[in-house]
């Protein structure tokens, strides 16, 4: 069933908003472009660049680490073209869940792919929460010595506070997001201006070292290092998960993503240059609190403590945006009848998917007590690439074969080159995660397929229901 809405644009030059499904009918469109961009950017930053910078330097063994950040920005841009076309055409809650279902056909393979995405979300979304919470506790230990159990208590406590803050209407969440976005810009701006205006190591030395390494040697380490930097860019698509709550989605969803990527890429590159202009990369690669060390070198320990508090606020802000976006995914699947019905429940007075929020937040709390930061970062990427990023890009190619150009309010330039590049680069990154994490990602997919078959068998749906199979074949032939 589809609920029709008034699709007449407020601006005559703006494409009409596609009709919404039941998934979105109860979610008010209250988030504007500024708020959507703010939520994207705080999702992208988080604790990532502050804990990943030393890991990337150590992986590449010198100033060449900047190439890994450039590659991360490049991957984000070409993949954002895929998200922009899909997000503008299907602005619904759940993001990739809907994109996969529609791209591969709602009666057959789309049902499997979308189920696998939700299945992975139940694991990888709490892992993302855990990575931010563990990094938060790591920087907290700069302010006060923490034993291992105390670090775990801090990381778990942060997740619980995030759940409490998100237990409210979307209107106030948008305002909270803007405040947190301000904290992100202030923190990164201070690092950039402070370092570049008090440089102690000539930046020319860094650029000369970047160009002196051989291409083969750079490529050998770039794949492993880019796994970490791409983790820091993830989140540019958060606005797609909130598609059912974005105003003027055909314009604001693509614009929000590209503004976010451009802004964050510039901030990351300037931040890295600023840090290595003050702290030698040989020292930076071994620091657990690189930003705190950087500020301490410039201004002393008292100011460094204040800077650490800002870093903690940025990390906290990112967790806020992450849980907000992902909590809409199981909700969308449940409303669609393809997941446990309890996840479709909205809060009776505040109109947000509280069961989904509590489940993902609760599992994130557990994961934050169990895992290490480095392993969590790699596992997050390995688990998502095949179904979400590669599967989604291939799905867009299939959609272009079946649908008219007029059904895509946003069109990427040089189609299909960006899509093919995105698929190639994501596969390169997947192999760069290493055999252990590749296998773990494939195992999660395999278990998800088994779970799907069990669920479909109990519900007598495709591939066990002949009428569903016949409808799926008709859908394929007609398209």
C-alpha positions as CSV (number, residue, x, y, z in Angstrom):
1,X,0.0,0.0,0.0
2,X,1.3,3.5,-0.9
3,X,0.1,6.7,0.7
4,X,-0.1,9.6,-1.7
5,X,0.9,13.0,-0.6
6,X,1.0,16.4,-2.1
7,X,4.1,16.3,-4.3
8,X,3.9,19.8,-5.6
9,X,7.2,21.4,-4.9
10,X,7.4,24.7,-3.0
11,X,9.9,25.8,-5.6
12,X,8.6,25.3,-9.2
13,X,12.1,24.4,-10.4
14,X,12.5,21.6,-7.8
15,X,11.5,18.0,-8.8
16,X,8.5,16.7,-7.1
17,X,8.9,14.5,-4.0
18,X,8.2,10.9,-4.8
19,X,5.1,9.4,-3.0
20,X,5.9,8.0,0.4
21,X,5.4,4.5,1.7
22,X,3.8,3.6,5.0
23,X,7.3,3.5,6.5
24,X,7.4,7.3,6.3
25,X,3.8,8.3,6.8
26,X,4.2,8.7,10.5
27,X,7.6,10.4,10.4
28,X,7.3,14.3,10.1
29,X,9.7,16.0,7.6
30,X,11.2,18.5,10.1
31,X,15.0,18.4,9.2
32,X,16.2,21.1,6.9
33,X,19.4,21.2,4.8
34,X,21.5,22.8,7.5
35,X,20.4,20.3,10.1
36,X,20.8,17.3,7.8
37,X,24.4,18.5,6.9
38,X,25.2,19.1,10.6
39,X,24.1,15.5,11.5
40,X,26.1,14.1,8.6
41,X,29.3,16.0,9.6
42,X,29.2,15.1,13.3
43,X,28.5,11.5,12.3
44,X,31.6,11.6,10.0
45,X,34.0,13.1,12.4
46,X,33.4,11.6,15.8
47,X,36.5,10.1,17.5
48,X,37.7,8.7,14.2
49,X,40.4,11.2,13.0
50,X,41.8,11.7,16.5
51,X,42.5,8.0,17.1
52,X,43.1,6.9,13.5
53,X,45.8,9.5,12.6
54,X,48.6,7.7,14.4
55,X,47.5,4.3,13.1
56,X,47.6,5.6,9.5
57,X,51.1,7.1,10.0
58,X,52.4,3.9,11.4
59,X,50.9,1.8,8.6
60,X,52.6,3.9,5.8
61,X,55.7,4.7,7.8
62,X,56.0,8.4,7.0
63,X,54.4,11.6,5.5
64,X,52.9,9.4,2.7
65,X,50.0,8.9,5.2
66,X,48.3,12.0,3.6
67,X,47.6,10.0,0.5
68,X,45.4,7.7,2.5
69,X,43.2,10.6,3.6
70,X,43.0,11.8,0.0
71,X,42.0,8.3,-1.1
72,X,39.3,8.3,1.6
73,X,37.9,11.5,0.3
74,X,37.9,10.2,-3.3
75,X,36.1,7.0,-2.4
76,X,33.5,9.0,-0.5
77,X,32.8,11.4,-3.4
78,X,32.3,8.7,-6.0
79,X,30.2,6.6,-3.7
80,X,28.1,9.6,-2.7
81,X,27.0,9.8,-6.4
82,X,25.4,6.4,-5.9
83,X,23.8,7.5,-2.7
84,X,22.6,10.8,-4.1
85,X,20.8,9.2,-7.1
86,X,19.1,6.6,-4.8
87,X,18.4,9.0,-1.9
88,X,16.8,11.7,-4.1
89,X,14.7,9.1,-6.0
90,X,13.6,7.2,-2.8
91,X,13.7,9.6,0.2
92,X,12.4,7.1,2.8
93,X,13.4,6.1,6.3
94,X,15.9,3.2,6.3
95,X,18.2,4.3,3.5
96,X,20.0,1.2,2.1
97,X,17.2,-1.1,3.2
98,X,14.8,0.5,0.7
99,X,17.5,1.0,-2.0
100,X,18.4,-2.7,-2.1
101,X,14.8,-3.8,-2.0
102,X,13.7,-1.6,-4.9
103,X,16.9,-2.1,-7.0
104,X,16.7,-5.9,-6.9
105,X,12.9,-6.3,-7.0
106,X,10.7,-6.3,-4.0
107,X,9.3,-9.8,-4.6
108,X,12.5,-11.8,-4.9
109,X,16.2,-10.9,-4.6
110,X,15.5,-7.4,-3.2
111,X,13.8,-9.1,-0.3
112,X,16.9,-11.1,0.4
113,X,19.4,-8.2,0.0
114,X,17.4,-5.8,2.1
115,X,17.0,-8.5,4.8
116,X,20.8,-9.0,4.8
117,X,21.4,-5.3,5.2
118,X,19.1,-5.1,8.2
119,X,20.8,-8.3,9.5
120,X,24.2,-6.7,9.3
121,X,22.9,-3.4,10.7
122,X,21.9,-5.2,13.9
123,X,25.6,-6.1,14.3
124,X,27.6,-3.3,12.6
125,X,25.6,-0.4,13.9
126,X,26.3,-1.4,17.5
127,X,30.0,-1.9,16.5
128,X,30.1,1.7,15.2
129,X,28.7,2.8,18.5
130,X,31.3,0.7,20.3
131,X,34.2,2.1,18.3
132,X,33.2,5.7,19.2
133,X,32.7,4.8,22.9
134,X,36.0,3.0,23.2
135,X,37.8,5.9,21.5
136,X,36.0,8.2,23.9
137,X,37.3,6.3,26.9
138,X,40.8,6.2,25.4
139,X,41.0,10.0,25.3
140,X,39.3,10.3,28.7
141,X,42.3,8.5,30.1
142,X,44.5,11.5,29.2
143,X,42.5,13.6,31.7
144,X,42.7,10.9,34.5
145,X,44.5,7.6,34.7
146,X,42.0,4.8,34.1
147,X,42.4,1.1,34.6
148,X,40.9,-1.3,32.0
149,X,37.6,-1.8,33.9
150,X,37.2,1.9,34.4
151,X,37.7,2.5,30.6
152,X,35.0,0.0,29.9
153,X,32.7,1.7,32.5
154,X,33.2,5.0,30.7
155,X,32.6,3.6,27.2
156,X,29.4,1.9,28.4
157,X,28.2,4.9,30.3
158,X,28.6,7.1,27.2
159,X,26.3,4.8,25.2
160,X,23.6,4.9,27.9
161,X,23.7,8.8,27.9
162,X,23.3,8.9,24.1
163,X,20.2,6.7,24.4
164,X,18.7,9.0,26.9
165,X,19.3,12.1,24.8
166,X,17.8,10.5,21.7
167,X,14.6,9.5,23.5
168,X,12.8,12.6,22.3
169,X,11.1,14.2,19.3
170,X,13.0,14.8,16.1
171,X,12.5,18.6,16.3
172,X,14.7,19.0,19.4
173,X,17.2,16.5,18.0
174,X,17.8,18.7,15.0
175,X,18.6,21.7,17.3
176,X,20.9,19.5,19.5
177,X,22.6,18.4,16.3
178,X,23.4,22.0,15.4
179,X,25.0,22.7,18.8
180,X,27.1,19.6,18.5
181,X,28.1,20.6,14.9
182,X,29.4,23.9,16.3
183,X,31.6,22.0,18.8
184,X,33.0,19.9,15.9
185,X,33.9,23.0,13.9
186,X,35.4,24.8,16.9
187,X,37.6,21.8,17.8
188,X,38.9,21.2,14.3
189,X,39.3,24.9,13.6
190,X,41.4,25.4,16.7
191,X,43.7,22.4,15.8
192,X,44.1,23.7,12.3
193,X,44.7,27.4,13.1
194,X,46.9,26.6,16.1
195,X,49.2,24.2,14.2
196,X,49.6,26.1,11.0
197,X,50.2,29.4,12.8
198,X,52.8,27.9,15.1
199,X,54.4,25.4,12.7
200,X,57.8,24.0,13.9
201,X,58.4,21.6,11.1
202,X,58.4,23.0,7.5
203,X,55.5,21.7,5.5
204,X,57.7,21.6,2.4
205,X,59.5,18.7,4.0
206,X,56.3,16.8,4.3
207,X,55.3,17.3,0.6
208,X,58.8,16.4,-0.6
209,X,58.6,13.1,1.4
210,X,55.1,12.4,0.0
211,X,56.4,12.5,-3.6
212,X,59.7,10.7,-2.9
213,X,58.2,7.2,-2.3
214,X,57.8,4.8,-5.2
215,X,54.4,4.1,-6.6
216,X,54.6,0.3,-5.9
217,X,55.6,0.9,-2.3
218,X,52.8,3.4,-1.8
219,X,50.1,1.2,-3.2
220,X,51.3,-1.7,-1.0
221,X,50.5,0.2,2.2
222,X,47.8,2.5,0.9
223,X,45.1,-0.2,1.0
224,X,45.6,-1.1,4.6
225,X,45.9,2.6,5.7
226,X,42.8,3.6,3.7
227,X,40.7,1.1,5.6
228,X,41.2,3.4,8.6
229,X,40.7,6.7,6.8
230,X,37.6,5.6,5.0
231,X,36.2,4.7,8.4
232,X,36.6,8.4,9.3
233,X,34.6,9.5,6.3
234,X,31.7,7.1,6.8
235,X,28.5,8.9,7.7
236,X,28.2,11.1,4.6
237,X,25.0,9.1,3.8
238,X,23.5,9.4,7.2
239,X,20.9,11.8,5.7
240,X,19.6,8.9,3.6
241,X,18.7,6.9,6.7
242,X,16.7,9.9,7.8
243,X,15.2,10.3,4.3
244,X,11.6,10.3,5.6
245,X,12.3,13.2,7.9
246,X,14.2,15.5,5.5
247,X,12.5,18.6,4.0
248,X,12.7,19.0,0.2
249,X,14.6,15.7,-0.1
250,X,15.2,15.6,-3.8
251,X,17.4,18.7,-3.4
252,X,18.6,18.5,0.3
253,X,19.7,14.9,0.4
254,X,22.3,15.1,-2.4
255,X,23.4,18.6,-1.4
256,X,23.9,17.6,2.2
257,X,26.2,14.7,1.3
258,X,28.5,16.7,-1.0
259,X,28.7,19.6,1.3
260,X,29.6,17.3,4.1
261,X,32.3,15.4,2.2
262,X,33.9,18.6,0.9
263,X,33.9,20.2,4.3
264,X,35.2,17.2,6.2
265,X,37.9,16.4,3.6
266,X,39.2,19.9,3.8
267,X,39.2,19.8,7.6
268,X,40.9,16.4,7.8
269,X,43.7,17.3,5.4
270,X,44.3,20.6,7.2
271,X,44.2,19.0,10.6
272,X,46.8,16.3,9.5
273,X,49.1,19.0,8.1
274,X,48.7,21.0,11.2
275,X,49.6,18.1,13.5
276,X,52.7,17.0,11.6
277,X,53.9,20.6,11.4
278,X,54.2,20.6,15.2
279,X,54.7,17.0,16.3
280,X,57.2,14.9,14.3
281,X,55.5,12.0,12.5
282,X,58.0,9.7,14.2
283,X,56.5,10.7,17.6
284,X,52.9,11.1,16.4
285,X,52.6,7.5,15.2
286,X,53.1,6.2,18.7
287,X,50.7,8.5,20.6
288,X,47.3,7.4,22.0
289,X,46.3,11.0,22.4
290,X,47.7,12.7,19.4
291,X,45.5,15.8,19.6
292,X,46.2,16.2,23.4
293,X,49.9,15.8,22.7
294,X,49.7,18.4,19.9
295,X,48.0,21.0,22.0
296,X,50.3,20.3,25.0
297,X,53.3,20.9,22.7
298,X,51.9,24.3,21.7
299,X,50.2,25.6,24.8
300,X,51.0,23.3,27.8
301,X,49.2,20.6,29.7
302,X,46.4,22.8,31.1
303,X,45.2,23.9,27.7
304,X,45.7,20.3,26.4
305,X,43.2,19.1,29.0
306,X,40.6,21.6,27.7
307,X,41.3,20.5,24.1
308,X,40.8,16.9,25.2
309,X,37.4,17.8,26.6
310,X,36.5,19.3,23.2
311,X,37.6,16.0,21.5
312,X,35.3,14.1,23.9
313,X,32.4,16.4,23.0
314,X,33.0,15.7,19.3
315,X,33.1,12.0,19.8
316,X,29.9,12.2,21.9
317,X,28.3,14.2,19.1
318,X,29.1,11.6,16.5
319,X,27.6,8.7,18.5
320,X,24.5,10.8,18.8
321,X,24.1,11.1,15.0
322,X,25.1,7.4,14.4
323,X,22.5,5.9,16.7
324,X,19.8,8.4,15.4
325,X,20.4,7.3,11.8
326,X,20.7,3.6,12.3
327,X,17.7,3.3,14.6
328,X,15.5,4.1,11.6
329,X,16.7,1.0,9.6
330,X,15.1,-1.9,11.6
331,X,12.0,0.4,12.0
332,X,11.7,0.7,8.2
333,X,12.1,-3.0,7.7
334,X,9.5,-3.9,10.4
335,X,6.9,-1.4,9.0
336,X,7.5,-3.1,5.6
337,X,6.6,-6.5,7.1
338,X,10.1,-7.9,6.6
339,X,11.4,-7.8,10.2
340,X,10.1,-8.4,13.7
341,X,6.9,-6.3,14.1
342,X,8.0,-4.9,17.5
343,X,10.6,-2.8,15.8
344,X,7.8,-0.9,14.0
345,X,6.5,0.6,17.1
346,X,6.7,4.4,17.5
347,X,6.6,6.2,20.8
348,X,3.0,7.1,21.5
349,X,3.6,10.8,22.1
350,X,7.1,11.6,20.8
351,X,6.8,9.8,17.4
352,X,10.2,8.1,17.1
353,X,11.1,4.3,16.8
354,X,11.9,3.7,20.4
355,X,12.2,-0.1,20.3
356,X,14.8,0.1,17.5
357,X,16.7,2.8,19.4
358,X,16.8,0.8,22.6
359,X,17.8,-2.4,20.9
360,X,20.7,-1.0,18.9
361,X,21.8,1.2,21.8
362,X,21.7,-1.7,24.2
363,X,23.8,-3.9,21.9
364,X,26.2,-1.0,21.4
365,X,26.6,-0.9,25.2
366,X,27.5,-4.6,25.3
367,X,30.0,-4.4,22.4
368,X,31.7,-1.4,24.0
369,X,32.6,-3.6,26.9
370,X,33.9,-6.5,24.9
371,X,36.0,-5.4,21.9
372,X,39.2,-3.5,21.1
373,X,39.2,-0.3,19.0
374,X,41.5,-1.4,16.1
375,X,39.6,-4.6,15.5
376,X,36.3,-2.9,15.6
377,X,37.2,-0.3,13.0
378,X,38.3,-3.0,10.5
379,X,35.4,-5.3,11.2
380,X,32.9,-2.5,10.6
381,X,34.2,-1.9,7.1
382,X,34.7,-5.6,6.1
383,X,31.2,-6.4,7.2
384,X,29.5,-3.7,5.2
385,X,31.2,-3.6,1.8
386,X,29.7,-6.5,-0.1
387,X,26.0,-6.1,0.7
388,X,25.7,-2.4,1.3
389,X,28.3,-0.5,-0.8
390,X,29.0,-3.0,-3.7
391,X,25.4,-4.4,-3.7
392,X,23.9,-0.9,-3.7
393,X,26.1,0.3,-6.6
394,X,25.2,-2.7,-8.7
395,X,21.6,-2.2,-7.8
396,X,21.7,1.3,-9.2
397,X,23.0,-0.1,-12.5
398,X,20.0,-2.4,-12.6
399,X,17.6,0.4,-11.8
400,X,18.9,2.4,-14.7
401,X,18.1,-0.5,-17.1
402,X,14.5,-0.7,-15.8
403,X,13.5,2.9,-15.2
404,X,13.3,6.1,-17.1
405,X,15.8,8.9,-16.6
406,X,13.0,11.2,-15.4
407,X,12.5,9.0,-12.3
408,X,15.9,10.1,-11.0
409,X,15.7,13.7,-9.7
410,X,19.5,13.7,-9.3
411,X,21.8,12.5,-12.1
412,X,25.5,11.9,-11.6
413,X,28.0,13.2,-14.2
414,X,29.7,10.7,-16.5
415,X,27.3,7.9,-15.7
416,X,28.1,4.9,-15.3
417,X,31.9,5.7,-14.7
418,X,31.5,6.8,-11.0
419,X,29.4,3.6,-10.2
420,X,32.0,1.3,-11.8
421,X,34.8,3.2,-10.0
422,X,33.0,2.8,-6.7
423,X,32.5,-0.9,-7.1
424,X,36.2,-1.4,-8.0
425,X,37.5,0.7,-5.1
426,X,35.2,-0.9,-2.6
427,X,36.4,-4.4,-3.6
428,X,40.0,-3.2,-3.3
429,X,39.3,-2.0,0.2
430,X,37.6,-5.2,1.1
431,X,40.6,-7.3,0.1
432,X,42.8,-4.8,2.0
433,X,41.0,-5.6,5.3
434,X,42.9,-9.0,5.4
435,X,41.8,-12.6,5.3
436,X,40.5,-12.8,8.9
437,X,38.1,-9.8,8.5
438,X,37.1,-10.8,5.0
439,X,36.0,-14.2,6.3
440,X,34.2,-12.7,9.2
441,X,32.2,-10.5,6.9
442,X,31.4,-13.4,4.6
443,X,30.3,-15.5,7.6
444,X,27.9,-12.8,8.8
445,X,26.4,-12.8,5.3
446,X,26.1,-16.6,5.2
447,X,24.5,-16.7,8.6
448,X,22.1,-14.0,7.4
449,X,21.1,-16.0,4.4
450,X,20.3,-19.0,6.6
451,X,18.2,-16.7,8.9
452,X,16.4,-15.3,5.9
453,X,15.5,-18.8,4.6
454,X,14.3,-19.8,8.0
455,X,12.2,-16.6,8.3
456,X,10.8,-17.0,4.7
457,X,10.0,-20.7,5.4
458,X,8.0,-19.8,8.5
459,X,6.1,-17.1,6.7
460,X,5.7,-19.1,3.5
461,X,7.3,-16.3,1.4
462,X,9.7,-16.4,-1.5
463,X,11.5,-18.7,-2.3
464,X,9.1,-21.2,-0.6
465,X,5.8,-19.7,-1.8
466,X,5.0,-20.4,-5.4
467,X,2.7,-17.4,-5.8
468,X,5.5,-15.1,-4.6
469,X,7.9,-16.8,-7.0
470,X,5.5,-16.3,-9.9
471,X,5.0,-12.7,-9.0
472,X,8.7,-12.2,-8.8
473,X,9.2,-13.7,-12.3
474,X,6.5,-11.4,-13.7
475,X,8.2,-8.4,-12.0
476,X,11.5,-9.3,-13.7
477,X,9.9,-9.8,-17.1
478,X,7.9,-6.6,-16.9
479,X,10.9,-4.6,-15.9
